Amino acid sequence: MKLLLSILFCLPLFAVSQSLAQKEGPPAWMKDITRLPPGDHANLRPVKLEYTLSWNNRINAGEFEIAVTRRGTGTQRFVGDAQGRSTGFARVLWPYDFRARSIIDQESLRPITFQLTEQERNEQSSYDIIFDKRRQLYTTTSRKKDEEARTATSRFKFDFGQDALSSAFYMRSQPLRNGDELSMLVTPFNKPYLAKMKVLGREKRTIKGKSYNTIKLDAVVGKVNPDLTIKHYDKIKSTTLWIADDQYRLPLELQSQISIGFVSARLVDQTWLE
C-alpha cells in the first residue's frame, strides 16, 4: 500500500528480477542517464489532480491528490504538495497516510528539496532530501510507538539526480516520440532508484468515462545498491503509464501487474488553479 499511495507522486518505481554485476570504474547505467535539457513541454499550468487506487479493478485501495503551483519573484519555482491515504478494506489491513512536498527550479526542472512524511499503524517516518549540484543529502527520522525517534543521515554523489516530482516534470517536457527512451536517477524516499521509461506509442483511452488521446509508456526501475549495482524485483511483472497527449501531458492512468494481482491508479478529478 505504501508503494501504491505514493505511486503517482513518484512516477513510477517498478522492475523485474535480476542483479547487475559491478565492473571497475563508473557503472554503465550512470553513463546512460538522460541529460538532455528540458524540452518544449517544460511549462505547466498550476493544477490540482485527484486519483483513486484499486486492486484487481474490484477493491478501492486508496486515494491521492497533488497540487502544483508556481512561486518566487526572482527564481521561479514549481511547488508540488501531495497527500494520500489507504481506504476501505485496504485501510483495515494497513492504515497508511502520507504527505509530501517537492520544490523544483522552473527553468532547469532540477529538484531543490523534497520532503515526505508517512504514518503507518505503529510508526511514523519522515524523509528530507537536499539536492546539491553533485550530490543528494538524505535525513531520515523514524519513530515507533512508545519508542524514541531515530535519525540517520546519508549522501549519494551524483550530478543529475531527481526527486519524485521533478522526474515526472522532466519526462513530460521531452519530445516523447514513439520509441524514445529516458533513463533517470530518482529518489522517492531515502534511496536512489534507476528508472527507465520507453514510449510504446499513442492510443485513444477511456478513463472513468472520459476519452483521451494518450502517450503510452513502459516503466522499469531498479534500486541502486551501495556498491552501485542495481537490484531488481521479481514481484512486479510489468508497469504501464498513460499521460495525456496534449500541451499539459498530465498523468492519467498507471497499471501494474504484481505477484498478488493487478493494481491501478486513475485520474478522477482535475482543477486548474489559475
C-alpha positions as CSV (number, residue, x, y, z in Angstrom):
1,M,0.0,0.0,0.0
2,K,2.9,2.4,0.7
3,L,4.1,2.0,-2.9
4,L,0.6,2.3,-4.3
5,L,-0.3,5.5,-2.5
6,S,3.0,7.2,-3.5
7,I,2.9,5.8,-7.0
8,L,1.7,8.9,-8.9
9,F,4.0,11.3,-6.9
10,C,6.9,9.0,-7.5
11,L,6.2,8.1,-11.1
12,P,6.9,5.2,-11.0
13,L,9.0,2.6,-9.1
14,F,8.8,-0.9,-10.7
15,A,11.1,-3.6,-12.0
16,V,11.8,-7.2,-12.9
17,S,14.2,-9.5,-11.2
18,Q,18.0,-9.7,-11.7
19,S,21.2,-8.3,-10.2
20,L,23.7,-6.4,-12.3
21,A,27.4,-7.1,-11.7
22,Q,29.7,-4.2,-10.9
23,K,32.7,-3.6,-13.1
24,E,35.7,-1.3,-12.3
25,G,35.0,2.4,-12.9
26,P,31.6,4.1,-13.1
27,P,28.8,1.6,-13.9
28,A,27.3,1.7,-17.4
29,W,23.9,2.9,-16.1
30,M,25.5,6.2,-14.9
31,K,26.7,6.9,-18.4
32,D,23.3,6.2,-19.8
33,I,21.4,8.7,-17.7
34,T,19.5,11.1,-19.9
35,R,21.0,14.6,-19.7
36,L,19.1,16.5,-22.3
37,P,17.9,20.0,-21.4
38,P,14.2,20.4,-20.7
39,G,12.1,20.1,-23.8
40,D,9.2,22.1,-25.3
41,H,6.7,20.9,-22.6
42,A,8.6,22.3,-19.7
43,N,5.9,24.6,-18.5
44,L,2.8,23.5,-16.6
45,R,-0.3,25.5,-15.6
46,P,-1.0,25.3,-11.9
47,V,-3.3,22.4,-11.3
48,K,-4.8,20.1,-8.6
49,L,-5.2,16.4,-9.6
50,E,-7.0,13.7,-7.7
51,Y,-6.6,9.9,-8.2
52,T,-8.1,6.7,-6.9
53,L,-6.2,3.4,-6.5
54,S,-7.7,0.0,-6.8
55,W,-6.7,-3.7,-6.7
56,N,-7.9,-6.1,-9.4
57,N,-10.4,-3.5,-10.5
58,R,-12.7,-4.5,-7.6
59,I,-11.4,-3.1,-4.3
60,N,-10.8,0.6,-3.7
61,A,-7.3,0.7,-2.1
62,G,-6.6,4.4,-1.7
63,E,-6.8,8.0,-2.8
64,F,-4.2,10.5,-3.7
65,E,-4.1,14.2,-4.7
66,I,-1.4,16.6,-5.7
67,A,-1.5,20.4,-6.2
68,V,1.2,22.0,-8.4
69,T,1.7,25.8,-8.0
70,R,4.3,28.4,-9.0
71,R,6.2,30.6,-6.5
72,G,9.0,33.1,-6.4
73,T,9.7,36.6,-7.6
74,G,13.2,36.1,-8.9
75,T,13.9,32.5,-9.5
76,Q,10.6,30.9,-10.3
77,R,9.9,27.5,-8.7
78,F,7.3,24.8,-9.1
79,V,5.9,23.5,-5.7
80,G,4.1,20.2,-5.6
81,D,2.1,19.3,-2.5
82,A,0.7,15.8,-2.3
83,Q,-1.2,13.7,0.2
84,G,-2.8,10.3,0.2
85,R,-4.3,7.5,2.3
86,S,-5.4,4.0,2.2
87,T,-9.2,3.5,2.1
88,G,-11.8,0.9,2.6
89,F,-10.8,-2.7,3.3
90,A,-7.2,-1.9,2.5
91,R,-7.1,0.6,5.4
92,V,-8.4,-2.1,7.8
93,L,-5.4,-4.3,6.8
94,W,-2.9,-1.4,6.5
95,P,-3.8,2.1,7.7
96,Y,-1.4,4.4,5.9
97,D,-1.2,8.2,5.3
98,F,1.4,10.4,3.7
99,R,2.2,14.0,2.9
100,A,4.9,15.2,0.5
101,R,6.3,18.4,-0.9
102,S,8.7,18.9,-3.8
103,I,10.3,22.3,-4.8
104,I,11.7,22.4,-8.3
105,D,13.6,25.1,-10.3
106,Q,11.2,26.1,-13.1
107,E,13.9,26.8,-15.7
108,S,16.1,23.7,-15.3
109,L,13.4,21.4,-13.8
110,R,16.1,20.3,-11.3
111,P,14.9,19.5,-7.7
112,I,15.9,21.7,-4.8
113,T,14.3,19.9,-1.8
114,F,12.0,17.0,-1.3
115,Q,10.1,16.2,2.0
116,L,7.9,13.1,2.7
117,T,6.1,12.1,5.9
118,E,4.3,8.8,6.3
119,Q,2.2,7.3,9.1
120,E,1.7,3.6,9.3
121,R,-0.1,1.7,12.1
122,N,2.7,1.9,14.7
123,E,5.4,4.0,13.1
124,Q,5.9,7.5,11.6
125,S,8.8,8.2,9.2
126,S,10.0,11.4,7.5
127,Y,12.5,11.9,4.7
128,D,14.2,15.2,3.9
129,I,16.4,15.4,0.8
130,I,18.6,18.4,-0.3
131,F,19.8,18.3,-3.9
132,D,23.2,19.9,-4.5
133,K,24.8,20.1,-7.9
134,R,26.7,16.9,-7.5
135,R,25.1,15.0,-4.6
136,Q,21.9,14.3,-2.7
137,L,21.8,14.7,1.1
138,Y,19.3,12.5,3.0
139,T,18.0,12.8,6.5
140,T,15.6,10.0,7.7
141,T,13.7,10.2,11.0
142,S,11.5,7.3,12.2
143,R,9.6,6.8,15.4
144,K,7.8,3.6,16.5
145,K,5.1,3.6,19.1
146,D,6.4,4.1,22.6
147,E,9.9,4.5,21.4
148,E,12.3,7.4,20.9
149,A,12.8,8.9,17.4
150,R,15.8,7.7,15.4
151,T,17.6,9.9,12.9
152,A,20.1,8.9,10.2
153,T,21.9,10.9,7.5
154,S,23.5,9.7,4.3
155,R,24.5,11.1,0.9
156,F,24.8,9.9,-2.7
157,K,27.2,11.6,-5.1
158,F,25.6,12.1,-8.5
159,D,25.2,15.3,-10.6
160,F,21.8,14.6,-12.2
161,G,19.6,13.1,-9.6
162,Q,15.8,13.7,-9.5
163,D,13.2,13.6,-6.8
164,A,9.8,12.0,-7.3
165,L,8.0,15.0,-8.9
166,S,10.9,16.6,-10.8
167,S,11.5,13.3,-12.7
168,A,7.8,13.5,-13.9
169,F,8.3,17.1,-14.9
170,Y,11.5,16.3,-16.8
171,M,9.9,13.3,-18.5
172,R,6.8,15.1,-19.7
173,S,8.9,18.0,-21.0
174,Q,10.7,15.8,-23.6
175,P,9.5,15.1,-27.1
176,L,8.4,11.6,-26.2
177,R,8.4,10.3,-29.8
178,N,7.3,6.7,-30.3
179,G,10.3,4.5,-29.3
180,D,12.1,7.2,-27.3
181,E,13.8,6.0,-24.1
182,L,14.7,8.0,-21.0
183,S,16.9,6.9,-18.1
184,M,16.7,8.8,-14.8
185,L,18.1,8.5,-11.2
186,V,15.1,9.1,-8.9
187,T,14.9,9.3,-5.1
188,P,11.3,8.8,-3.9
189,F,12.3,8.1,-0.2
190,N,15.9,7.9,1.1
191,K,17.4,5.6,-1.5
192,P,18.1,6.3,-5.2
193,Y,16.5,4.2,-8.0
194,L,17.3,3.8,-11.7
195,A,14.1,4.5,-13.7
196,K,13.9,3.6,-17.4
197,M,10.9,4.8,-19.5
198,K,10.1,3.8,-23.0
199,V,7.5,5.4,-25.2
200,L,5.3,2.5,-26.6
201,G,3.1,4.7,-28.8
202,R,-0.1,6.7,-29.0
203,E,-3.6,5.5,-28.4
204,K,-7.1,6.5,-27.5
205,R,-8.1,5.6,-24.0
206,T,-11.3,6.0,-21.9
207,I,-10.7,6.6,-18.2
208,K,-13.6,7.0,-15.8
209,G,-15.9,7.5,-18.8
210,K,-13.8,10.2,-20.5
211,S,-11.9,9.7,-23.7
212,Y,-8.3,10.9,-24.1
213,N,-5.6,11.0,-26.6
214,T,-2.7,9.4,-24.7
215,I,1.0,8.6,-24.8
216,K,1.7,5.1,-23.6
217,L,4.9,4.3,-21.7
218,D,6.6,1.3,-20.2
219,A,8.4,1.7,-16.9
220,V,11.3,-0.4,-15.4
221,V,13.1,0.6,-12.2
222,G,15.7,-0.9,-10.0
223,K,17.1,0.1,-6.6
224,V,20.7,1.4,-6.6
225,N,22.8,-0.6,-4.1
226,P,25.6,0.9,-2.0
227,D,28.1,-0.7,-4.4
228,L,26.3,0.9,-7.4
229,T,24.9,-2.4,-8.7
230,I,21.2,-2.4,-9.5
231,K,18.7,-4.6,-7.5
232,H,15.5,-5.5,-9.4
233,Y,12.3,-7.1,-8.0
234,D,10.5,-10.2,-9.4
235,K,7.3,-9.4,-7.5
236,I,6.4,-6.7,-10.1
237,K,5.9,-8.1,-13.5
238,S,5.1,-5.1,-15.7
239,T,4.1,-1.4,-15.4
240,T,2.4,0.8,-18.0
241,L,1.7,4.6,-17.7
242,W,-0.6,6.7,-19.8
243,I,-0.3,10.5,-20.0
244,A,-2.4,13.0,-21.9
245,D,-1.1,13.7,-25.5
246,D,-1.6,17.4,-25.3
247,Q,0.2,20.6,-24.2
248,Y,-0.1,19.7,-20.5
249,R,0.7,15.9,-20.5
250,L,-0.9,15.2,-17.2
251,P,-0.7,11.6,-15.8
252,L,-4.0,9.8,-16.5
253,E,-3.5,6.2,-15.5
254,L,-1.0,3.7,-14.2
255,Q,-1.3,-0.1,-14.3
256,S,1.0,-2.6,-12.7
257,Q,0.9,-6.4,-12.7
258,I,2.4,-7.7,-9.4
259,S,2.6,-11.0,-7.7
260,I,-0.6,-10.5,-5.7
261,G,-2.7,-9.3,-8.7
262,F,-3.4,-6.2,-10.7
263,V,-3.1,-2.7,-9.2
264,S,-4.0,0.6,-10.8
265,A,-4.2,4.4,-10.3
266,R,-6.6,6.6,-12.3
267,L,-7.3,10.3,-12.6
268,V,-10.8,11.1,-11.2
269,D,-10.7,14.9,-11.0
270,Q,-8.7,17.9,-12.3
271,T,-9.0,21.6,-11.3
272,W,-6.9,24.4,-12.8
273,L,-5.7,26.7,-10.1
274,E,-5.0,29.7,-12.4
